[in-house]
Protein backbone atom coordinates (compact mmCIF):
# COMPACT_ATOMS: atom_id res chain seq x y z
CA UNK A 1 0.00 0.00 0.00
CA UNK A 2 1.33 3.43 -0.90
CA UNK A 3 1.95 6.00 1.82
CA UNK A 4 -0.67 8.31 0.37
CA UNK A 5 -3.36 5.63 0.57
CA UNK A 6 -2.32 4.96 4.15
CA UNK A 7 -2.53 8.68 4.94
CA UNK A 8 -5.98 8.86 3.40
CA UNK A 9 -7.07 5.91 5.56
CA UNK A 10 -5.67 7.60 8.65
CA UNK A 11 -7.41 10.88 7.85
CA UNK A 12 -10.69 9.05 7.36
CA UNK A 13 -10.21 7.23 10.67
CA UNK A 14 -9.53 10.49 12.47
CA UNK A 15 -12.74 11.97 11.03
CA UNK A 16 -14.59 8.84 12.10
CA UNK A 17 -13.23 9.07 15.68
CA UNK A 18 -14.22 12.74 15.89
CA UNK A 19 -17.69 11.98 14.64
CA UNK A 20 -18.23 9.15 17.14
CA UNK A 21 -16.83 11.34 19.95
CA UNK A 22 -19.58 13.84 19.08
CA UNK A 23 -22.28 11.25 19.84
CA UNK A 24 -21.29 10.86 23.46
CA UNK A 25 -23.12 13.77 25.00
CA UNK A 26 -26.39 12.50 23.49
CA UNK A 27 -26.06 8.99 24.94
CA UNK A 28 -27.68 7.79 28.18
CA UNK A 29 -24.91 5.75 29.78
CA UNK A 30 -27.37 3.53 31.63
CA UNK A 31 -28.84 2.20 28.34
CA UNK A 32 -26.06 2.93 25.84
CA UNK A 33 -28.73 4.54 23.63
CA UNK A 34 -29.56 8.15 22.77
CA UNK A 35 -31.64 10.05 25.36
CA UNK A 36 -35.29 9.92 24.33
CA UNK A 37 -35.61 13.70 24.38
CA UNK A 38 -33.47 13.88 21.22
CA UNK A 39 -35.25 11.20 19.24
CA UNK A 40 -38.53 10.23 17.60
CA UNK A 41 -39.87 6.87 16.39
CA UNK A 42 -40.79 6.33 12.76
CA UNK A 43 -42.12 3.79 10.25
CA UNK A 44 -40.15 2.36 7.32
CA UNK A 45 -39.04 5.31 5.12
CA UNK A 46 -39.60 3.27 1.95
CA UNK A 47 -42.86 1.35 2.45
CA UNK A 48 -44.31 2.87 5.68
CA UNK A 49 -44.56 -0.55 7.36
CA UNK A 50 -44.18 -0.75 11.14
CA UNK A 51 -43.05 -4.37 10.96
CA UNK A 52 -39.35 -4.26 11.80
CA UNK A 53 -36.69 -6.27 13.60
CA UNK A 54 -33.67 -4.89 15.41
CA UNK A 55 -30.44 -5.63 13.54
CA UNK A 56 -27.90 -4.09 15.96
CA UNK A 57 -27.11 -1.07 18.11
CA UNK A 58 -24.24 1.20 17.13
CA UNK A 59 -22.81 4.20 19.01
CA UNK A 60 -26.16 5.14 20.58
CA UNK A 61 -28.39 4.34 17.59
CA UNK A 62 -30.46 1.28 16.67
CA UNK A 63 -30.56 -0.07 13.11
CA UNK A 64 -33.66 -2.03 12.16
CA UNK A 65 -34.72 -4.03 9.11
CA UNK A 66 -38.16 -3.68 7.57
CA UNK A 67 -39.80 -7.09 7.33
CA UNK A 68 -41.92 -5.91 4.42
CA UNK A 69 -39.38 -4.35 2.02
CA UNK A 70 -35.93 -5.21 3.57
CA UNK A 71 -34.95 -1.55 4.12
CA UNK A 72 -32.27 -0.98 6.79
CA UNK A 73 -32.79 2.25 8.75
CA UNK A 74 -32.20 3.97 12.07
CA UNK A 75 -35.17 3.87 14.40
CA UNK A 76 -35.57 6.03 16.40
CA UNK A 77 -33.93 8.99 14.61
CA UNK A 78 -33.01 12.42 15.92
CA UNK A 79 -35.84 14.96 15.91
CA UNK A 80 -35.55 17.76 13.33
CA UNK A 81 -34.55 20.20 16.07
CA UNK A 82 -31.89 17.89 17.52
CA UNK A 83 -30.37 17.01 14.14
CA UNK A 84 -30.07 20.66 13.07
CA UNK A 85 -28.35 21.45 16.36
CA UNK A 86 -26.11 18.40 16.00
CA UNK A 87 -24.87 19.40 12.53
CA UNK A 88 -24.37 23.02 13.60
CA UNK A 89 -22.08 21.95 16.41
CA UNK A 90 -20.48 18.87 14.94
CA UNK A 91 -19.77 19.39 11.28
CA UNK A 92 -16.80 17.17 10.41
CA UNK A 93 -14.92 18.59 7.49
CA UNK A 94 -14.95 15.94 4.77
CA UNK A 95 -13.42 18.41 2.33
CA UNK A 96 -10.00 18.00 3.97
CA UNK A 97 -10.05 14.34 2.94
CA UNK A 98 -11.10 15.11 -0.63
CA UNK A 99 -8.48 17.84 -1.02
CA UNK A 100 -5.62 15.57 0.07
CA UNK A 101 -6.68 13.17 -2.68
CA UNK A 102 -3.25 12.68 -4.23
CA UNK A 103 -4.13 9.29 -5.75
CA UNK A 104 -7.12 10.84 -7.53
CA UNK A 105 -9.41 8.42 -5.72
CA UNK A 106 -12.30 10.91 -5.49
CA UNK A 107 -11.56 12.62 -8.82
CA UNK A 108 -11.88 9.29 -10.63
CA UNK A 109 -15.14 8.47 -8.86
CA UNK A 110 -16.57 11.92 -9.70
CA UNK A 111 -15.50 11.63 -13.34
CA UNK A 112 -17.07 8.18 -13.65
CA UNK A 113 -20.28 9.53 -12.11
CA UNK A 114 -20.32 12.40 -14.58
CA UNK A 115 -19.88 9.87 -17.42
CA UNK A 116 -22.86 7.84 -16.13
CA UNK A 117 -24.97 10.99 -16.07
CA UNK A 118 -23.93 12.02 -19.60
CA UNK A 119 -24.75 8.57 -20.90
CA UNK A 120 -28.40 9.16 -19.97
CA UNK A 121 -28.50 12.93 -20.50
CA UNK A 122 -25.95 13.77 -23.22
CA UNK A 123 -26.85 17.46 -23.62
CA UNK A 124 -25.98 18.51 -20.11
CA UNK A 125 -26.14 22.30 -19.80
CA UNK A 126 -26.33 22.71 -16.06
CA UNK A 127 -26.01 20.70 -12.87
CA UNK A 128 -27.06 21.21 -9.25
CA UNK A 129 -24.97 19.40 -6.62
CA UNK A 130 -26.79 19.17 -3.29
CA UNK A 131 -24.33 19.05 -0.38
CA UNK A 132 -21.45 20.12 -2.61
CA UNK A 133 -18.89 20.37 0.25
CA UNK A 134 -15.73 22.09 -1.08
CA UNK A 135 -16.98 21.89 -4.68
CA UNK A 136 -14.56 19.37 -6.20
CA UNK A 137 -17.31 17.74 -8.26
CA UNK A 138 -18.59 21.13 -9.45
CA UNK A 139 -15.03 22.04 -10.52
CA UNK A 140 -14.91 18.95 -12.76
CA UNK A 141 -18.35 19.69 -14.22
CA UNK A 142 -17.30 23.31 -14.88
CA UNK A 143 -14.18 22.11 -16.72
CA UNK A 144 -16.49 20.20 -19.04
CA UNK A 145 -18.39 23.38 -19.87
CA UNK A 146 -21.42 22.76 -17.64
CA UNK A 147 -23.06 25.57 -15.62
CA UNK A 148 -22.62 24.73 -11.96
CA UNK A 149 -24.96 25.23 -9.00
CA UNK A 150 -24.49 23.99 -5.46
CA UNK A 151 -26.16 23.77 -2.07
CA UNK A 152 -23.91 23.71 0.99
CA UNK A 153 -25.10 24.22 4.56
CA UNK A 154 -21.66 24.49 6.14
CA UNK A 155 -20.78 28.20 6.19
CA UNK A 156 -17.02 27.85 5.61
CA UNK A 157 -17.42 25.44 2.70
CA UNK A 158 -20.20 27.58 1.22
CA UNK A 159 -17.89 30.64 1.21
CA UNK A 160 -15.09 28.57 -0.31
CA UNK A 161 -17.24 27.25 -3.19
CA UNK A 162 -18.68 30.70 -3.83
CA UNK A 163 -15.19 32.19 -4.16
CA UNK A 164 -14.44 29.58 -6.84
CA UNK A 165 -17.23 31.11 -8.94
CA UNK A 166 -19.97 28.48 -8.68
CA UNK A 167 -23.56 29.59 -7.99
CA UNK A 168 -24.07 28.29 -4.47
CA UNK A 169 -26.76 28.59 -1.80
CA UNK A 170 -26.33 28.30 1.97
CA UNK A 171 -29.91 27.04 2.57
CA UNK A 172 -31.93 23.84 2.63
CA UNK A 173 -32.81 22.70 -0.90
CA UNK A 174 -36.56 23.14 -0.39
CA UNK A 175 -36.09 26.78 0.73
CA UNK A 176 -34.30 27.88 -2.45
CA UNK A 177 -36.22 29.35 -5.40
CA UNK A 178 -34.22 28.70 -8.59
CA UNK A 179 -34.53 30.72 -11.80
CA UNK A 180 -33.85 27.64 -13.92
CA UNK A 181 -34.64 23.92 -14.22
CA UNK A 182 -31.77 21.43 -14.02
CA UNK A 183 -30.50 18.84 -16.49
CA UNK A 184 -28.97 16.94 -13.58
CA UNK A 185 -29.25 17.07 -9.80
CA UNK A 186 -26.58 15.15 -7.91
CA UNK A 187 -26.15 14.01 -4.33
CA UNK A 188 -22.79 12.50 -3.46
CA UNK A 189 -22.89 10.65 -0.13
CA UNK A 190 -25.73 12.88 1.09
CA UNK A 191 -29.00 11.01 0.50
CA UNK A 192 -28.31 8.50 3.31
CA UNK A 193 -28.34 11.45 5.76
CA UNK A 194 -31.86 12.50 4.77
CA UNK A 195 -34.65 11.16 6.98
CA UNK A 196 -37.49 11.78 4.50
CA UNK A 197 -35.94 10.55 1.25
CA UNK A 198 -39.34 10.39 -0.47
CA UNK A 199 -39.98 14.10 0.06
CA UNK A 200 -36.52 15.03 -1.26
CA UNK A 201 -36.76 12.79 -4.33
CA UNK A 202 -40.14 14.28 -5.21
CA UNK A 203 -38.81 17.78 -4.71
CA UNK A 204 -35.68 17.16 -6.81
CA UNK A 205 -37.86 15.64 -9.53
CA UNK A 206 -39.91 18.87 -9.64
CA UNK A 207 -36.70 20.86 -10.30
CA UNK A 208 -35.64 18.80 -13.33
CA UNK A 209 -35.74 19.98 -16.93
CA UNK A 210 -37.39 17.79 -19.57
CA UNK A 211 -35.39 14.51 -19.61
CA UNK A 212 -33.34 15.78 -16.65
CA UNK A 213 -31.82 13.15 -14.36
CA UNK A 214 -31.09 12.64 -10.67
CA UNK A 215 -27.81 11.00 -9.68
CA UNK A 216 -27.33 9.52 -6.21
CA UNK A 217 -24.26 7.94 -4.69
CA UNK A 218 -25.16 6.16 -1.45
CA UNK A 219 -23.61 3.48 0.76
CA UNK A 220 -25.29 0.15 0.07
CA UNK A 221 -26.68 -2.11 2.77
CA UNK A 222 -26.43 -4.85 0.13
CA UNK A 223 -22.63 -4.51 0.07
CA UNK A 224 -20.82 -7.72 0.89
CA UNK A 225 -18.58 -5.74 3.29
CA UNK A 226 -21.65 -4.35 5.11
CA UNK A 227 -23.24 -7.78 5.43
CA UNK A 228 -20.08 -9.43 6.73
CA UNK A 229 -18.92 -6.64 9.05
CA UNK A 230 -22.40 -5.51 10.16
CA UNK A 231 -21.92 -3.20 13.18
CA UNK A 232 -18.15 -3.11 12.50
CA UNK A 233 -18.76 -1.58 9.08
CA UNK A 234 -18.22 2.19 9.03
CA UNK A 235 -21.31 2.82 6.88
CA UNK A 236 -23.24 2.29 10.12
CA UNK A 237 -22.37 5.29 12.31
CA UNK A 238 -25.54 5.20 14.45
CA UNK A 239 -26.61 8.81 13.95
CA UNK A 240 -25.87 10.51 10.62
CA UNK A 241 -26.54 7.62 8.24
CA UNK A 242 -30.25 7.28 8.90
CA UNK A 243 -31.29 5.35 5.75
CA UNK A 244 -29.17 2.55 4.30
CA UNK A 245 -30.77 1.66 0.98
CA UNK A 246 -29.98 -1.49 -0.92
CA UNK A 247 -30.44 -2.13 -4.63
CA UNK A 248 -34.10 -3.15 -4.34
CA UNK A 249 -35.11 -0.56 -1.75
CA UNK A 250 -33.70 2.42 -3.69
CA UNK A 251 -35.56 1.14 -6.77
CA UNK A 252 -38.73 0.83 -4.74
CA UNK A 253 -38.47 4.37 -3.38
CA UNK A 254 -37.73 5.77 -6.85
CA UNK A 255 -40.78 3.99 -8.23
CA UNK A 256 -42.94 5.47 -5.48
CA UNK A 257 -41.75 8.94 -6.57
CA UNK A 258 -42.61 8.29 -10.24
CA UNK A 259 -38.96 7.95 -11.17
CA UNK A 260 -37.44 5.16 -13.22
CA UNK A 261 -34.00 3.67 -12.77
CA UNK A 262 -32.00 4.53 -15.92
CA UNK A 263 -28.81 2.88 -14.66
CA UNK A 264 -27.52 1.38 -11.44
CA UNK A 265 -24.10 0.08 -10.48
CA UNK A 266 -21.95 -0.41 -7.41
CA UNK A 267 -18.37 0.70 -6.82
CA UNK A 268 -15.57 -0.11 -4.33
CA UNK A 269 -15.29 -3.81 -3.47
CA UNK A 270 -13.80 -3.33 0.05
CA UNK A 271 -12.13 -6.73 -0.32
CA UNK A 272 -9.13 -5.42 1.67
CA UNK A 273 -11.43 -4.40 4.52
CA UNK A 274 -13.22 -7.76 4.48
CA UNK A 275 -9.86 -9.54 4.38
CA UNK A 276 -8.54 -7.64 7.40
CA UNK A 277 -11.71 -8.31 9.35
CA UNK A 278 -11.69 -12.04 8.61
CA UNK A 279 -8.06 -12.15 9.70
CA UNK A 280 -8.88 -10.67 13.15
CA UNK A 281 -7.34 -7.28 12.31
CA UNK A 282 -8.80 -3.79 12.47
CA UNK A 283 -10.72 -3.79 9.16
CA UNK A 284 -9.86 -0.14 8.42
CA UNK A 285 -6.12 -0.26 8.94
CA UNK A 286 -5.39 -0.44 5.22
CA UNK A 287 -4.16 -3.61 3.53
CA UNK A 288 -2.34 -5.81 6.02
CA UNK A 289 0.08 -8.61 5.35
CA UNK A 290 -2.78 -11.12 5.18
CA UNK A 291 -3.28 -10.49 1.54
CA UNK A 292 -3.92 -13.75 -0.19
CA UNK A 293 -6.66 -15.69 1.48
CA UNK A 294 -9.88 -13.75 0.93
CA UNK A 295 -9.09 -12.04 -2.39
CA UNK A 296 -8.59 -15.49 -3.87
CA UNK A 297 -12.03 -16.54 -2.73
CA UNK A 298 -13.81 -13.45 -3.94
CA UNK A 299 -13.86 -12.33 -7.55
CA UNK A 300 -13.79 -8.56 -7.34
CA UNK A 301 -15.26 -8.04 -10.79
CA UNK A 302 -18.11 -10.43 -10.07
CA UNK A 303 -18.78 -8.76 -6.73
CA UNK A 304 -19.26 -5.40 -8.46
CA UNK A 305 -21.17 -6.92 -11.36
CA UNK A 306 -23.65 -8.51 -8.96
CA UNK A 307 -24.16 -5.11 -7.27
CA UNK A 308 -22.49 -6.01 -3.97
CA UNK A 309 -19.99 -3.13 -3.94
CA UNK A 310 -19.79 -0.67 -1.06
CA UNK A 311 -21.62 2.19 -2.77
CA UNK A 312 -24.54 2.37 -5.18
CA UNK A 313 -24.54 4.89 -8.03
CA UNK A 314 -27.95 5.28 -9.53
CA UNK A 315 -29.29 7.53 -12.30
CA UNK A 316 -33.02 8.26 -12.15
CA UNK A 317 -35.29 9.89 -14.70
CA UNK A 318 -38.93 10.97 -14.68
CA UNK A 319 -41.37 8.27 -15.87
ZN1 LIG B 1 -40.27 -1.19 4.32
Boltz pocket constraint, residues with backbone or C-beta under 6 A from the ligand:
constraints:
  - pocket:
      binder: B
      contacts: [[A, 44], [A, 45], [A, 46], [A, 47], [A, 48], [A, 49], [A, 66], [A, 67], [A, 68], [A, 69], [A, 70], [A, 71]]
      max_distance: 6.0
